[in-house]
Amino acid sequence: MMPTLPTFLLATLLALPSQARILFPFEQRQLTKEYVASLSEEDQALFGFGDNFKTLAVNIADPRCRVGPSDEKWPSEKAWTRLSKQLSTADALIKTTPQAAVCYGASKDDAKCQSLTKSWASSYTHIDDPSEVLSPIYQGLTCQPPTIYNSGSCTIGGYPSYVIKVADVLDIQLAINFARNDYLRLIIKNTGHDFSGKSVGAGALSIWTHGLKDIQFFDNYVDGNYKGPAVKAGAGVQAFDLYKAANSKGLVVVGGEGQTVGIMGGYIQGGGHSPLSSLYGMAADNVLGFEIVTSTGEFLTANSTSNSDLFWALRGGGGGTFGIVTSVTIKAFKDMPVTAASWSFDSTKLGKDKFWTAVRTVFDRSTDFVDSGVYTYFVLAPSSNGKEFTFSMQPSFAPNKTTSGMNTLLTPLQTRLTALNIPFSPKITEYKGFYPAWQAEFPLESSSDVQSAVGSRLFPRSNFVSETGRNITFAALRQTVEANQPIIGFNLAPTLARGGNADNAVNPAWRNSVLHAITSQRWDVKASVADIRVARTSLTNGTVKKWRDITPGSGSYLNEADRLEPNWQQSFWGDKYTKLAQIKEEWDPKDVFWAINAVGSEGWIVESVDGLPNENGKLCQVNPTAL
């Protein structure tokens, strides 16, 4: 087991100005160059830092593809054992076994399989597993419970070969150095909330940050122009962890709507929309600093005064790209009352004409809601036969508003619907603070199914300011649902006027948006590869193209986007992509970190074994060149 951080180095770190670098205990346990130099020559080659890459690396000449388990240069069992012995705990290195292995072959256990199957759709079934993700189609569906998707057997497919259960910075440094020096594919996983497959990868070494749960509050944090409450949280802290802790201090933070989302990992690096975004902007706008391990294995701080280019990129530039974040310090705000309203419309009760009139009436209030600081979450869905429709507002979430304020906000909507003879009786509940409101009002997110893919679009305010714009926009959304595709809508406006850090890598399309809409395309669970391709193309070049056509110059939210999004560089980052690509090249010239549709990912492709867009295949260079 690796010794703890040398006393002299620990003293140096702790002697830094208290708010320049405050480290959690797990961040104080680090791999040092002095320790690596004390190792055998063989171990130095495995664990040496990136600045010694040319002299220490095992695989210096880059093959076209990352080294995988079937390759001659795959690390020997002896090398994996050496890695295991250097990690912080004896059980940190995990050889991947899919959860659903209990449903197949020698591991078959009918009782365990049945129990697993019953809870398979719940995100809580997957978030504490070292390799599972919530979008299983990107793993390749090689080991699902057979009543969910029967692959006939259980193979590892797109799951990583090994996972390191991270307990401290040392583990991350060892993993990065080992993967880089052996030319392995490296992936990063926190909770597995991921719409495009960034947390899985065939033959990869996975760094699992889920256990980094430390939280620390500051009453009066000073950083540049900011002076006020703040919280530092480890990369593994999830929404339910952070909101509960903040509530105990009488505070709120800008985080996700979903209960199990890992706030400080890919969520915040992707920008992070929030129930508080119409008040305080995107989650990334409220970041004060990151602790991060870079591609060379170096552990450093990125904030407004240290590594400011990396700080800029990490706030919106996407996860799995610039390094591995171990903790983030963010602004906190005084808690506030919240009032939530929920209601629904059903075409079987109203008739289709009145149903669509009712939905349009709500749609027409979109700018009023966001300009009042409200965040609405709604689902517009066809019935199972595609002939009837429902609209569920669940909820209209109004931070810093009482019941009286919510009634005032809803009065124009109530008046209009009453005039149209459409019943409208919203359930309105006032809460003393954000945490109980969030707990009560938002549904638990589920694992994605095995027969659908998603796409999304940011609809700008310009689509809502005129009757013509609203007509065109609503018609496109209605056509989507009438084509048997559901819509999940988030009505919010995280403009720069809401505060936060104005200069960061967040997609500029967010600053003008009023609606973030997600749709999906399903296919038969027994569909052929060819049929699945047709369905996916129908989503990308059909439905979502119509959305793109009526929102020229806008974009999509990279954390919840179509994996096949065309021109994704512009769609996810607009005019900020060029700068992001330059920063990526500077900090990770060897592409140690790679993820689909991430900054700088163009030079690589996953050669999927079935030809579908997933991670079940080798990661290879598109146009390899000699070094």
N, C-alpha and C positions, 0 to 999 in steps of 0.2 A: 504494500500500500504506500502511496506517495506521502512523504512527510508534509506536515503543515507548512504554511508560509514562513520563510525564514524571519527571525525576529527583527533583523535590521531592516528588511524590506517592509514588514508590517509597520514598524515604527515610522518609516518614511511616509507611508500612505496615510497613516493616522495623523501625522503632523501637518498635512496639507490643510488649507483653510477649510473650516468645517462644511461650508456649503459649496465649496469647489468640488469636493469629492467625498461623499459620505457613503461608505461601502457596507453592505450587509455582510454578516459573517461568511456566508457562502462565497462572496466575492473577494474576500481576503485570503482565501485558500487558492493559491495560483501555482501554475507551472512556471519555473524560472529558467533562464538560460544557464545559470550556474548549476542548477540541478541536472539539466540535460547534459551538460559538459561532463558531469561526474559518471554518466552511464557508460556502458560498453559501446564500442563502435557500432555494433549491430542495433542496439536500442537507440543510439543517437540518430541512425538512419530512419528509424520508425517515428521518432517523436520530436525531431529537431524542428525549430521554428523556421518560418518561411524565408527569413533573410539568409539562411544557410542552405536554401533549397538545392542549388546546383551541386554542392559538395556532399550533402547528406541524403538526398532523396533516393529511394529504392528504384523507382521508375523515372528516370530523367527524360528519356525520349518519349514524347507523347504518342501513344498509338491513336488511331482514329477514334476509338470508343473508350469510354471509361472502363477500367478493368472490372470484370464480373466474375461470379463464382465458377463459370466454365472455362475461364482463361488460365493459361499456364502461370501468369504473374499474379493471380489472386493470392492474397496473403495466406501463408501456411497456418495450420492449427497452432503451431508454435508461436507465430506472430500474434495471432488473436489472444493466445494465452498471455503473452508478454503485455499486450494492451490491457487485458483484464487486471493483471497484477498492479499496474500503475494507477488504475482508477481509484476513486475515493472509497468505494465500498466493494465488498467481495461479489455482490450480485448486480453490479452496475451494468455489465455487458450481458445483453439478452439476445439469444438466438431466436429469431422470430418463429412463433407458432400462431397461426390465425385462430381467433376465438372459435370459429365454427368448425375447427378440426374435430371437436367432440361429436360432430354429426357424421363423420366419415371414417372409413378404414379402421386401422388398428386402434385409433383413439376414440372410436365411437362409443358414446354413452347416451342412450336414448333419453333418459330423464334430464340430463344436462342440456341436451340439444333442444328438447321441448321447452325448457325454462328459458334458454337463450332466445329461442324463436319468438316467444311471447313478448319479450322486452326489446326485440331487435330494432324497432322503429324509434325507441327513445334515445336521445343523445347521451343520457347518463349511462347507457350500456357500453358506450364506446370511448368516452373521454378519459377513462382511467386505464385504458388498455394501451400498451406501448406502441402498437402499430396500426390500430384501426383508425379509419377516417369516416366522416359523415357523408361523403359523396363516393360510395363504393364503386360506381361505374369506372372511376379513374384508377382504381386498383386493378381492374380487369375482370372482376366478378369470378375469381378462381376459387373462392372458398366462402360461400354464403350458406346459411341454413337452407336445406333443400326445398322447403316449402316457400322460401323467399325467392331463391333462384337456384335451380338444380344444375350445377356444373358437372355432376357425375362423379366428381372426386374433389379432394382438397389439395391444392398446390399453392405455393407461396406467391406465384404471379408477380404482381406489382408491389407487393409488400417489400420493405427493405430486408436485407439478409440479416443484419444485426442492428440492434438498438442500444444506445447508451442512455441509461436512466441517470440524468444529470443531477448531481447533488451539490456541485460547486463549479466555479470557473475553471478549476484545474481539469475537470472532466471534459469540458468543452474544448479547451486548448489541446488536450491530448487527442480528442476525436478529430479536430480540424487538421492537426499536424499529421496524424496517422493517415487520414483519407487523402490529404494533399500529396504527401510523400509517396503513397502507393498508387496514386492516380485512380482512386475510387470515386464513385459518385457519392456525394454528401447531400443529405436532406435534413430539414429542420421540422420538427413536429412539436406542437404544444397540446392543443385539445383535439385537433383534427377537423376543426370547423374550416371548411375549404371547399369552394364551389368549382375548382378547376384541377385539383390533383397535386397541389404543390407539396403536400405532406407525405406523399408516398413515392416510391421509385424502386424498380426492380434492381436487385443486386447492390443496393445502396447501404451505406452506414447512416443510420438515423440518429440525430441528436434530439433527445426528448426532454424538453425543458419544463414539463408539466409540474414537477415537484418543487420549483422555485417559488415558494408561496409567501415569502417575507413581505411585511408591510410596515412602513414607518411614516408617521405624520409629523408635519412641521407647522407650528402655529404662525410663524412669521418668516417665511422663506424669502430671501432677497436674490433676485436675478435680473440684472439690467433694470428695465423700467417696472418690473413686477415686484411687489412686496405684499405678501399675504399668505394664506394657508396653502399648503401643498402636501402631496403624498408621494412617497417613493414605494413602488411595488415591484416584486419579482416577476419574471416573465411568465411564470405559471399561474399567476393570480387571475381568477375568472371573475365574471361580472358579479356573481352572487357573493364571492369573497369580498370584493372591493366595496360594493354597495353596502354590505352589512357593516364592514369596518368603518366606512365613512359615516354611516348613520349613527354609530356609537359616539362619534365625535361631533355630531350636529352639522355634518358637512355633506355635500354632494360632489360628484365628479362627472365629467363627460365620458361616458362609456356606452357600451352596446345595449341594445334592447334584449337580446337573447341571454338567457340565464347562464349558459355554460360557455359562452365565448371567452377565450383567453384575451384579456384586454391589452396586455403589454406586448404581445407578440405580433402576428401578422395583422391583426385588427387595426391597431393604432398606426402601424407603418403603412397600411393601405389608405389611411385617412380617417376612417371610423365615423360613420354617422350615428347619431344618438338621439334619444328622446329629449335631450337638452340642446340639440344643435340649433334650433331656432332661437335660442337665447345666447348660447356661448360658442357657436361654431362647431367645426369638426373636432374630434378627439385630438387629432394631430396638432391642431391650432393651440392646444393647451399644454403641450409638452415643454418642460423646462430643461430636460437633459436625459441622456441615455448612457448606460454602461454597456459596452459592447466588446465582443471578441472578433477581431478582424481575420482576414484570410491567411495572414502570416502567423496567427496564433497570439497576437498581441492583444492585451486587455487594456482598454482605454475609455475615456469619457468623451462624449460628443455633446457640446452645449453651445451657448451663444459666444463663448470665449475660447473654447478648446475644440479643435477639429470642426470648425463651423461649417465647412462644406459637407461633411458627413452628417452633421446635425440637420442641415437643410434637407438632405436627401432622405434621411430616415423618417422625416415627418411627411409621409405621403408617397414616398418613392417605391413602396412595396416591400413585403416580407420576403425572406429567403434570398436576399440579393446582395446586400452590402456587408453583412456580418451577422453575428448571432447576439441579439440583445439579451442581456441578463436582467436588467431592471430599467424602469423608466420613472422619472420624477415629473409629475403633472400638477397643474393648478387644482385647487379645491375651492369650493364656494359654500357659502352659508346655506344650510338647508332651507326649504321653503314649502309652503302648502302646495298640493297638487290636486286638481280636480279632473276627473276623467269621465267621459261620456261614451256610451256605446249604444248602437242600434243596428237594425238590419232591415233589409227589404227582400221580398221573395216574389218572384214573378208568378208563382202558382197562386198567390193570394191577391196580388195587385193586377195581374195581367201584364203582358210583356210591354205594352206601350207605356202604361203608368210606371212600371218598374224602371224602364230606361229614363223616363222623365225624372223620376226621383233621384236616380244615380247622377244624372246630369245636373240636377239642382245642387247636389253636394259638390260635385266637380267644380261648379261655377264659384264656389266659396273658397277655393284653394288658396288664393293669395291672401284673403282675409284671415284665414287660420294661421298661416305662417307669420304674417305680419304682427300677429298677436302673441307670437312666441310658442304657438301650439305645434305639436308633432302628432300627425294622424297616421294610424296604421290600419289599412283596410285590405280585405280580400274580396275580389270580384270573380265569381266562379260559375262555370256551367254545371248543370246536374250530370249525373252519371250517363244519362242518355243524350246529353248535349242539347236538350230541347227547352230546359228551364234554367233560370239563373238566380243566384243569390248575391247580395251585397252585405258584407258584415264590417261595420266599423268597430275595431276591437283593440284599442280604443282611440278616441280623440283625447290626447293626453296634454293637459294644460298646466305646465309648471307655473307656480307663483300666481295661480288664480283660485278664487273661491267658487262656491256654487253660484253665487250671484254673478261673478264675472263670466262663468261658463254660460249661464242663461242669457246674458247680454250678447255674448258671441253667437249663440245659436238662434237668437230671435229672428234675424232676417231669413234664416233657413226654415225655421218653424212657420213663419208668416207665408213664405212662398209655397211650401208644401201644403199647408192648410188651404190656401187658395186653389190649389190643384186637386183638392179632395183626396190627399194622400196622407194616411195616418202616420203620425210621427210622435213617438213617446220615448225619447232616449232615457236610458238609465244613467243617472248622474250621481257620482260619488265623490265626496270631498275627503281628502286625506291630510293628515297633519304634516306629513313629510314625503319626500321622494321615494324612499325605500319601501314603505308599505304600499304606496301606489304602484310602484313598479312590480312588486311581488304579486299583487292582486290582479293587475290588469293585462299583463302580456302573457300570451300562451307559451308553453314550453316548446322550443324548436325540436323538430324530429330529425332523425337521420334521413337523408335523401333516399328515394327509392331506386330500384335497379333498372328502371325503364323510362327514364326521362332526363333531359338536359335543360339547363336554364339559360336565359339571356336577359339583358337589362338595358335600360336607357335612362339618362338624366334629361328631364323635360324642363326647358328654361322658362323663366317668367314671361318671355316674349310670346310664348304659346298660349298665355292666359290673359293677356292684357286687352285683347280685342275679341269681339264676337266671332270674327272670322277665324282667328287663331284657336279659340275654344272649340268651334265647330269642327275644324280639321282634326284637332288633337283628340277630342272625345270620339269622333267617328272612328279613328284608328284604334283606340282602345276598345270600343264596342265591337268592332270587327274581329279583334283578337279573341274576345270571349265567345262571340258567336261562332268562331271557328274551333270552338271546344278547347281553348287554352285559357287557363286561369291567370289572374293578375294579382300579385301582391304589391300594394302601393304604400309608399312612405311619403307623406306630404310634409316637407321641411324646407328651410331656407338658411343654410349655414353661410351667410354672406360675410365678407370681411368686416362689415359694419358691426357684426355681432361680437367683435373683440377677438382676442387670441393673437397668435403670431401671424402677421399678414404674409411674411415672406417665407414660404416653405414649398414643398413639392406636391402639395395637394392639387389634384386635378382642377384646373381653373373652371371647368364646366360646373363644378359644385357651387361656385360663387353666384351663379345666375339661376340655379335650379330651384324649382318649386316642387317637383315630383320626381322621385326615384321609383321606377316601376320595373318589376321582375315578372317574366312569364316563363312558361316551360312547354316543352314538346314531348309527348309520350309516344312510346311504341309498344308493340306487343312483347310480352316478356319472352316469348319464343321467337322473336324476330331474327332474321338472318343478318349477317354483317352488312349485306347490301341494303337491306331495308332500314337498318339503323342509320346508315349513312344518308339515305334519302330523308329520313325524319330529321336528322341533325341539319342537313342542308336546308330543309324547309324552315327550320327555326332561324338559322343565320341569314339566309338569303331571301326569306319570305317575310315572316312576321316582324322580326327585329329590323330588317331592312326598311320596312314601312315606317317603323319608329324613327330610324336614322334619317330617312328622307324628309320627315316633317320637323326634324330638329337639327338642321345643318349647323356645323360648327360646335355642337355640344359633344357629349361623350358618354362614357359608361363607368360605373363604379367597379374598379378592378377586383375588389374582394367578392363581388357577386355578379360576375359577368359571364358571357358566353365564352367558353374556351376557344371557340373558332372565330371570335370577334375579328373582323377584318380591320386592317390599319390600326391595330391595337395600341401602337405607340401614341398616336394622336388621340385615340379614344380614351385612353387611361390617363394621359398626362398632358395633352395639348402641346403648347409651345415650350413646355418644361423638359421635354424628353431629351433634347440635345445636351443640356447641362447635366441631366441625370446620367446619361451615357458616358460623359466625360468623367464624372465622379466614380462611376462603376469601374472604368478602365484604370483609374488611378489607384483605387483601393483594392481591386481584385483582378489584376491583369491576367491571371491564369484561370479565371472562371471556376474558382473553387466552389463558389455558391452559384447554383443554377436552378431556376424554376421556370415553368412554362409561362410565356408571355410576361416575363420579368425584364427589367431594364438590362440590356446587354445580352439577352438570351438568343439573339438571332443566329448565332454561329453554331448552335447545337439543336439536335432533334432527337426525340425518343422514337426509336424504330420499333413500334408496337408489333407484337407477334400476331395480332389479328387485324392490323391495319386500321383500327379504330383509334380515336384520340384518347389515349390513356397512358399510364406510366408502366405498363407491362411490356417492357422491352429495354434494350440497351440505350444508353445516352451516348450519342455519337456526334462528331463534328460534321457540319454540313459540307464545308469546303476545307478540309484539313490542309495545312501548309507546314513545311518543315520549320523547325525553330531556328 
